[in-house]
Amino acid sequence: MLTIWRPRCMLYAQKLGPISELICRHYTNGNTPPSFFGDSSKLPKTYDQIQQTSNSRIKAPSTLPDSAQDGSSGSETKIVQAQNNSAGPRYTEFFRGLAYIALTGTLIYILADQRKQLDRYKKQLAITRKAQKEMILQMQKYKKKIAADTVKKTQRHTMTEGKMQMHIALLRQQLKDHNVEPVTVDQALDEFNDKVKMTTTKTSVTLWVPGESSLKSLIPDPNEYAKRV
């Protein structure tokens, strides 16, 4: 072991200086070296080896193996993906909220428009019902007026007939007082159908006797009986 250690010790002593050379001579004179140098596989590195190691570290800032670098890059990619994944749901929720707001606004607009149309239809229905009521009242008034006019005409016609009947009765009484037999109803109807003509228009009906009959001057005017109530 000493035969191996002496040349190495002298080599380190020449490179490290006088103090190291003294230490090396102390242990080469028969003294037991430190246990650190007992294992030839664990000898310290030389100065040149240390310089080479430092230079290699400066030239290569990252001494991690490819698998470690791949792992670090993969972890960074996973972090970015995680950030993107976390940002995705936020954007999804944001746009979903916007969609809900737009849908709510649309529904409110539709309901408001339907309410306006309903109010307009209600107003139109109220106006139509009012017009119908007015028309019904006018029709009722018109019917009442027609009925009143009809009653008046019927009453006037009935009064005229009654007056003519009274006149005929007085004439019959006069004939009987002079022992003259009055003309019967059948004879009067036959004479009426034979000599009296009727003219009808849209508003009136007129009876008249054509020719030069002696009875024409004797037929009374119905209006004469309507002069006095």
matplotlib code that plots the C-alpha trace (Angstrom):
import matplotlib.pyplot as plt

x = [0.0, 2.9, 4.5, 1.3, 0.8, 4.3, 4.4, 0.9, 1.7, 4.9, 2.9, 0.4, 3.2, 4.9, 1.6, 0.3, 3.5, 6.2, 3.7, 2.2, 5.7, 6.6, 3.4, 4.1, 7.7, 6.3, 4.1, 6.6, 9.1, 7.2, 4.3, 0.8, -1.1, -4.6, -7.3, -8.7, -5.8, -6.1, -8.5, -6.9, -10.3, -11.2, -8.1, -8.7, -8.7, -5.7, -5.6, -5.9, -8.9, -10.5, -9.8, -11.3, -14.4, -14.9, -14.4, -16.9, -19.4, -19.0, -19.4, -22.4, -24.7, -27.1, -25.5, -28.9, -29.4, -31.7, -34.3, -34.2, -34.4, -37.2, -38.9, -38.4, -39.7, -42.6, -43.4, -43.3, -45.6, -47.9, -47.9, -48.8, -51.4, -52.8, -53.0, -54.7, -57.1, -57.8, -58.3, -60.7, -63.4, -63.2, -63.8, -66.5, -68.3, -67.9, -69.4, -72.1, -73.1, -73.2, -75.5, -77.8, -77.9, -78.7, -81.4, -82.9, -82.9, -84.5, -87.2, -87.9, -88.2, -90.6, -92.7, -92.8, -93.8, -96.5, -97.8, -98.0, -99.8, -102.2, -102.9, -103.5, -105.9, -107.7, -108.1, -109.4, -111.7, -113.0, -113.6, -115.4, -117.6, -118.4, -119.3, -121.4, -123.3, -123.9, -125.1, -127.4, -128.8, -129.3, -131.1, -133.3, -134.1, -134.9, -137.1, -138.9, -139.4, -140.7, -143.0, -144.3, -144.9, -146.6, -148.9, -149.7, -150.5, -152.6, -154.4, -155.0, -156.2, -158.4, -159.9, -160.6, -162.3, -164.4, -165.5, -166.4, -168.3, -170.2, -171.0, -172.3, -174.5, -176.0, -176.7, -178.4, -180.5, -181.5, -182.6, -184.6, -186.3, -187.4, -188.4, -185.5, -183.6, -179.8, -177.4, -176.1, -172.4, -172.2, -173.6, -171.0, -168.1, -169.2, -169.3, -165.9, -164.2, -165.8, -165.1, -162.3, -158.6, -155.6, -152.1, -149.2, -145.8, -142.8, -144.3, -148.1, -151.2, -153.8, -157.4, -159.3, -162.3, -161.6, -163.9, -166.9, -168.8, -171.5, -170.1, -166.8, -168.2, -169.9, -166.8, -165.6, -161.9, -160.5, -158.5, -161.7, -162.3, -158.8, -159.3, -161.0, -159.6]
y = [0.0, 2.4, 1.7, 2.9, 5.8, 7.3, 8.2, 9.7, 11.7, 13.1, 14.0, 15.9, 17.5, 18.9, 20.4, 21.8, 23.3, 22.9, 22.2, 19.3, 18.0, 18.0, 16.2, 13.6, 13.0, 12.6, 9.7, 8.1, 7.8, 4.9, 6.7, 5.4, 7.5, 8.6, 6.0, 8.2, 7.1, 3.4, 2.6, 3.1, 3.4, 6.4, 8.6, 12.3, 13.9, 15.7, 19.4, 18.8, 16.6, 19.3, 21.9, 19.7, 19.1, 22.8, 23.7, 21.0, 22.4, 25.9, 24.7, 22.5, 24.5, 21.6, 18.2, 16.5, 13.4, 13.4, 11.6, 14.2, 17.0, 15.3, 15.0, 18.6, 19.7, 17.3, 18.8, 22.3, 21.1, 19.6, 22.8, 24.8, 22.2, 22.4, 26.2, 25.9, 23.3, 25.6, 28.6, 26.5, 26.0, 29.6, 30.7, 28.1, 29.3, 32.9, 32.3, 30.1, 33.0, 35.3, 32.8, 32.7, 36.5, 36.7, 34.1, 35.8, 39.1, 37.5, 35.9, 39.2, 41.0, 38.4, 38.5, 42.3, 42.3, 39.7, 41.8, 44.8, 42.9, 41.5, 45.0, 46.2, 43.3, 44.0, 47.6, 46.6, 44.1, 46.7, 49.2, 46.5, 45.5, 49.2, 49.6, 46.5, 47.8, 51.1, 49.3, 47.1, 50.2, 51.9, 48.8, 48.7, 52.3, 51.9, 48.9, 50.8, 53.7, 51.4, 49.7, 53.0, 54.2, 51.0, 51.3, 54.9, 53.9, 51.0, 53.2, 55.8, 53.2, 51.6, 55.0, 55.7, 52.4, 52.9, 56.3, 55.0, 52.1, 54.6, 56.7, 53.6, 52.6, 56.1, 55.9, 52.5, 53.9, 56.8, 54.4, 52.4, 55.5, 56.1, 52.5, 51.8, 48.5, 49.2, 47.3, 44.1, 43.3, 40.8, 43.3, 45.9, 43.4, 42.4, 46.1, 46.7, 43.8, 44.9, 48.7, 49.4, 49.2, 49.1, 50.6, 49.4, 51.2, 50.7, 53.1, 53.2, 51.4, 53.4, 52.4, 54.2, 53.9, 54.2, 55.7, 57.9, 56.0, 57.8, 56.2, 58.0, 61.2, 59.4, 57.5, 59.3, 60.3, 58.4, 61.5, 63.2, 60.8, 61.5, 65.2, 64.9, 62.6]
z = [0.0, 0.8, -2.5, -4.2, -1.9, -2.1, -5.8, -5.6, -2.5, -4.1, -7.2, -5.1, -3.1, -6.2, -7.4, -4.1, -2.6, 0.1, 2.9, 1.1, 0.3, 4.1, 4.9, 2.2, 3.5, 7.0, 6.0, 3.6, 6.4, 7.9, 9.4, 8.7, 6.2, 6.8, 6.3, 3.5, 1.3, 2.3, -0.5, -4.0, -5.6, -3.5, -4.0, -4.3, -7.7, -9.0, -9.7, -13.5, -12.9, -10.7, -13.4, -16.1, -14.0, -13.3, -17.0, -18.1, -15.6, -17.0, -20.6, -19.7, -17.3, -17.1, -16.2, -15.8, -17.9, -20.8, -18.8, -16.1, -18.7, -20.4, -17.0, -16.2, -19.7, -19.3, -15.8, -17.3, -20.1, -17.5, -15.6, -18.8, -19.7, -16.1, -16.4, -19.8, -18.4, -15.4, -17.8, -20.0, -17.4, -16.4, -20.0, -20.4, -17.3, -18.5, -21.9, -20.3, -18.1, -21.1, -22.9, -19.8, -19.7, -23.4, -23.1, -20.1, -21.9, -24.9, -22.8, -21.0, -24.3, -25.6, -22.5, -22.6, -26.2, -25.6, -22.6, -24.9, -27.6, -24.9, -23.6, -27.1, -27.8, -24.5, -25.5, -29.0, -27.4, -25.0, -27.8, -29.9, -26.9, -26.4, -30.0, -29.9, -26.8, -28.6, -31.7, -29.5, -27.8, -31.1, -32.5, -29.4, -29.7, -33.4, -32.7, -30.0, -32.4, -35.2, -32.7, -31.5, -35.1, -36.0, -33.0, -33.9, -37.5, -36.4, -33.9, -36.6, -39.1, -36.5, -35.6, -39.3, -39.8, -36.7, -37.9, -41.3, -39.7, -37.6, -40.7, -42.5, -39.6, -39.5, -43.3, -42.8, -40.0, -42.2, -45.0, -42.6, -41.3, -44.9, -45.4, -47.8, -47.5, -47.4, -49.7, -48.2, -47.5, -50.4, -52.9, -51.7, -52.0, -55.5, -56.5, -54.9, -56.8, -60.0, -60.0, -57.5, -58.6, -56.4, -57.0, -54.9, -54.5, -52.2, -49.6, -50.2, -51.4, -53.3, -54.1, -56.9, -59.2, -62.9, -65.5, -65.1, -62.4, -60.5, -57.3, -57.6, -56.3, -53.4, -52.1, -49.0, -48.5, -45.4, -44.5, -43.8, -40.9, -39.5, -39.2, -35.8, -33.1]

ax = plt.figure().add_subplot(projection="3d")
ax.plot(x, y, z, "-o")
ax.set_aspect("equal")
plt.show()
